[in-house]
Amino acid sequence: MNSSYPLLSSIRDPRDLRALDRSRLGQLATELRSFILESVSRTGGHLSSNLGTVELTIALHYVFDTPHDRLIWDVGHQSYPHKVLTGRREAMATLRQFGGISGFPRRVESEYDAFGTAHSSTSISAALGMAIASRNKGENLGPGRRRHVAVIGDGAMSAGMAFEALNNAGVSADADLLVILNDNDMSISPAVGALNRYLVRLMTGGFYERARDVGRAVLSVVPPALEFARRFEEHAKGMVAPATLFEEFGFNYVGPIDGHDLESLLPTLYNLRDRRGPQFLHIITRKGHGYKLAEADPVLYHGPGKFDPRQGIQSGGSARMTFTQVFSDWVCDMAAADERLIAITPAMREGSGLVEFERRFPKRYFDVGIAEQHAVTFGAGLACEGMRPVVAIYSTFLQRAYDQLIHDVALQNLPVLFALDRAGLVGADGATHAGAFDIAYLRCVPNLVVMTPSDENECRQMLTTGFRHDGPSAVRYPRGAGIGAEVAKELVPLTIGEAQLRRSGQRIAVLAFGTLLAPALAAGEALDATVVNMRFVKPLDIEMLRRLASHHDAFVTVEEHAVMGGAGAAVAEALAAEGLAKPLLMLGLPDRFIDHGDQAQLLRELGLDAAGIESSIRERFGMASGTGSGPRLVAHRA
C-alpha cells in the first residue's frame, strides 16, 4: 500500500486492539476505512457494506474476547474490517483471487471466523446453536463465560429463517446471545442523539434492570398495579426504541443507536455483554460511510471491480452482451408482448437484470426480499390464476426454495419460468455462489423442462420457449458475457427436446451442454470429432443419441456443472435405458467445492477449456497427441 497506516499496522490481532487506549480508536477507524477503500480499489470486492461497519467491527473486537467469544457475520459482505483486524491485513492484496483469501468468512481461513457465511439470514440460527452448545458444556458460567454475537443486516432480516431463529432464541432464556441489527437502509433519526444515547445507556445498565426488578417485587402483591406498571414500562420504553416486535420474541431490545459513534457503541456493548439471555441491539449505519461517492450510490459501489478511488467507478462497457443483459432485454420485450408476464426477484433486482423492467412495468414487478421460498410459491399462486410468472434468481439461491419448486410448482405442473443466472462457476465469489448443482436437483423433478443455452441468442430463444411452455421450466445461464453472438429481436421459441448438430466428425461424439460448446467445438476440430449442442438436459434428444451411437465409437459430455448427477449422468442413464452400450467420458466440475478465482483461469485449471477437453479425450481414448499440451489438472471423469 502507498499510504501510511501507523496505528493499523500495529494491530496484528484483536489482542493488540484491546491493548489500545480507548481514545485512539477513532484514529484506528479512520485508518481502517482508508485502508479498505485503497485495498478494494485494487482487488475489487464488496465496498459499501464494509465501509459502513468499520466502527462496529472495532467496537466488537474491543469489547468481546474474540475468538473465545463467537462473532458471526451474516452474509459476510461486511467482514473485510474483521479480516483486517484478525491478522489478514497483508492478505487483503489477494482478496477473492485464485489462491487468495475469500471475500466471506471461512472457518478454514481463521479461528476468528466462527461460522462460514455468504448466503443470508443464517447468523442468528448459527449463533443460537453455539450458545446452546456452550450452555450444555458449562461454558456459560463464571468470569470467562463465552458470549455469542450475530450481526445481521436489515435486508437479511426480511428472510423467514431469521424470524424462525428469533422465535427459537426467545424461549432460550439461558442462552447468552446478542443479535445486532445493522440497519443501513434508513437515515439516522433525530432520536439518535445525546439524549437517546443517555437513555440507551441507562436501559442497558444495571440501574434500569435493578429498578425494574425491585418495582416488580414490590408490586407483585398488587396484581392490578403490577399490570399497570408493566404497560407503563412498555409505553415509556417504546418512546425511545421500537422494541415491541423483538421483545415479543423474548429479547431485551436496545436502540436504535448510531453505529458510527464509538461513544455510543462501546458503553452499550459493555452493558449488553454482561447481561444474560437473549439481547437485541439495533444500530443505524450508512453504507459507504466516509467515502462520499459510495455514500451517494451504495448500489454502484456494492461490489465493484478495480477502480481509482480518486476518480470513482468509470463507465466502460464491453462490446459483448452479458447473459444478464440478454435476460433484461428479453423480459421487457416479452412483457410488452404478453401482459400476463409477472417478474419476481428475491432481492436481486440489479444482479438479475430487472432494473429496466421495474421502471417500465412497476405493477408487474415484485421484489419479495430475501425470501426465496416465498418467491417461488408466490409465483405458483400467480400461475394458478392465469399469470405467467418469471422468477429471476441465481442458481445458488434457488437451492433455498427446493421444496417449493417441487411441491408448489412442479407437482401442480404450473407454468412458472425460472431464469437461473450465475449457473456454473462465478469467479471471485467462489464456492458459496457457484451454480454447480442446479442440473442435478432440477432434472430429477417430474414435469420440469431444463435448458442450457450455448450463446446469447439461444438464451433469448430458450427464455421464450420456457415462457410459452404450459408447465414449469428453467433456463440456466452463466455470469458474464457470451461469445458475442448476434441476438435476434424476434421472440422465437425452440422445439423442446431438440438438439443441434454443430460439427460432423469421426469416432467420438462430443455432447456439449451450455456455453462450453465453444471450447468443445475447438477440441472437436483438433480431434475431427462430432460435436452436438444438446441444448436440453430434460428432455434429452434420444433420437439424436440413437443416430450418434450408430456411427460413433464413444461419447463425451461437457458441462459447467457437477459431474455427479449432471447432464453427463443424464446421458449415461439414457444410453443404458436404450441399450446403447458405448464408452462414455463425462467432463465437468469435480466432486469438491471450487474456490474463488478468475472464471477463465478456473475453467483452464479444471481442464474445461479447449486444450483441456482435447487432452482429456486423447488420454481417455488413446488418441495420439498432436501439438496440444499433455495431461494437466483435468476435469472430473466418470
Residue, then its C-alpha position, 0 to 999 in steps of 0.5 A: m500500500n502507498s499510504s501510511y497506516p501507523l496505528l493499523s499496522s500495529i494491530r496484528d490481532p484483536r489482542d493488540l486492539r484491546a491493548l489500545d487506549r480507548s481514545r485512539l480508536g477513532q484514529l484506528a477507524t479512520e485508518l481502517r476505512s482508508f485502508i479498505l477503500e485503497s485495498v478494494s480499489r485494487t482487488g475489487g470486492h464488496l465496498s459499501s457494506n464494509l465501509g459502513t461497519v468499520e466502527l462496529t467491527i472495532a467496537l466488537h473486537y474491543v469489547f468481546d474476547t474474540p475468538h473465545d467469544r463467537l462473532i458471526w457475520d451474516v452474509g459476510h459482505q461486511s467482514y473485510p474490517h474483521k479480516v483486517l483486524t484478525g491478522r489478514r491485513e497483508a492478505m487483503a492484496t489477494l482478496r477473492q483471487f485464485g489462491g487468495i483469501s475469500g471475500f466471506p468468512r471461512r472457518v478454514e481461513s481463521e479461528y476468528d471466523a466462527f461460522g462460514t457465511a455468504h448466503s443470508s439470514t443464517s447468523i442468528s440460527a448459527a449463533l443460537g446453536m453455539a450458545i446452546a452448545s456452550r450452555n450444555k458444556g458449562e461454558n456459560l458460567g463464571p468470569g470467562r463465560r463465552r458470549h455469542v454475537a450475530v450481526i445481521g443486516d436489515g435486508a437479511m432480516s426480511a428472510g423467514m429463517a431469521f424470524e424462525a431463529l428469533n422465535n427459537a432464541g426467545v424461549s432460550a432464556d439461558a442462552d447468552l446471545l446478542v443479535i445486532l441489527n445493522d440497519n443501513d437502509m434508513s437515515i439516522s433519526p433525530a432520536v439518535g442523539a445525546l439524549n437517546r444515547y443517555l437513555v440507551r445507556l441507562m436501559t442497558g445498565g444495571f440501574y434500569e434492570r435493578a429498578r425494574d426488578v425491585g418495582r416488580a417485587v414490590l408490586s407483585v402483591v398488587p396484581p392490578a398495579l403490577e399490570f399497570a406498571r408493566r404497560f407503563e414500562e412498555h409505553a415509556k420504553g417504546m418512546v425511545a426504541p421500537a422494541t415491541l416486535f423483538e421483545e415479543f420474541g423474548f429479547n431485551y431490545v436496545g436502540p436504535i443507536d448510531g453505529h458510527d459513534l464509538e461513544s455510543l457503541l462501546p458503553t452499550l456493548y459493555n452493558l449488553r455483554d454482561r447481561r444474560g439471555p437473549q439481547f437485541l441491539h439495533i444500530i443505524t449505519r450508512k453504507g459507504h460511510g466516509y467515502k462520499l461517492a459510495e455514500a451517494d450510490p451504495v448500489l454502484y459501489h456494492g461490489p465493484g471491480k478495480f477502480d481509482p478511488r480518486q476518480g470513482i467507478q468509470s463507465g466502460g462497457s464491453a462490446r459483448m452482451t452479458f447473459t444478464q443483459v440478454f435476460s433484461d432485454w428479453v423480459c421487457d420485450m416479452a412483457a410488452a408482448d404478453e401482459r400476463l408476464i409477472a417478474i419476481t426477484p428475491a432481492m436481486r433486482e440489479g444482479s438479475g437484470l430487472v432494473e429496466f423492467e421495474r421502471r417500465f412495468p412497476k405493477r408487474y414487478f415484485d421484489v419479495g426480499i430475501a425470501e426465496q421460498h416465498a418467491v417461488t410459491f408466490g409465483a405458483g399462486l400467480a400461475c394458478e390464476g392465469m399469470r405467467p410468472v418469471v422468477a429471476i434468481y441465481s442458481t445458488f439461491l434457488q437451492r433455498a426454495y427446493d421444496q417449493l419448486i417441487h411441491d408448489v410448482a412442479l407437482q401442480n405442473l404450473p407454468v412458472l419460468f425460472a431464469l437461473d443466472r450465475a449457473g456454473l462457476v462465478g469467479a471471485d465469489g467462489a464456492t458459496h455462489a457457484g451454480a454447480f448443482d442446479i442440473a442435478y436437483l432440477r432434472c430429477v423433478p417430474n414435469l420440469v423442462v431444463m435448458t442450457p443455452s450455448d450463446e446469447n441468442e439461444c438464451r433469448q430463444m430458450l427464455t421464450t420457449g420456457f415462457r410459452h411452455d404450459g408447465p414449469s421450466a428453467v433456463r440456466y445461464p452463466r455470469g458474464a458475457g457470451i461469445g458475442a453472438e448476434v441476438a435476434k429481436e424476434l421472440v422465437p421459441l425452440t422445439i423442446g427436446e431438440a438438439q443441434l448438430r454443430r460439427s460432423g466428425q469421426r469416432i467420438a461424439v462430443l455432447a456439449f451442454g451450455t456455453l462450453l460448446a465453444p471450447a468443445l467445438a475447438a477440441g472437436e476440430a483438433l480431434d475431427a470429432t462430432v460435436v452436438n449442442m444438446r441444448f436440453v438436459k430434460p428432455l434429452d434428444i434420444e433420437m439424436l443419441r440413437r443416430l450418434a451411437s450408430h456411427h460413433d465409437a464413444f461419447v463425451t459430455v461437457e458441462e459447467h456443472a457437477v459431474m455427479g448427477g449432471a447432464g453427463a449422468a443424464v446421458a449415461e442413464a439414457l444410453a443404458a435405458e436404450g441399450l446403447a452400450k458405448p464408452l462414455l467420458m463425462l467432463g465437468l466440475p469435480d466432486r469438491f467445492i471450487d474456490h474463488g478465482d478468475q472464471a477463465q483461469l478456473l475453467r483452464e485449471l479444471g481442464l474445461d477449456a479447449a486444450g483441456i477437453e482435447s487432452s482429456i479425450r486423447e488420454r481417455f481414448g488413446m488418441a495420439s497427441g498432436t501439438g496440444s499440451g499433455p495431461r494437466l489438472v483435468a476435469h472430473r471423469a466418470 
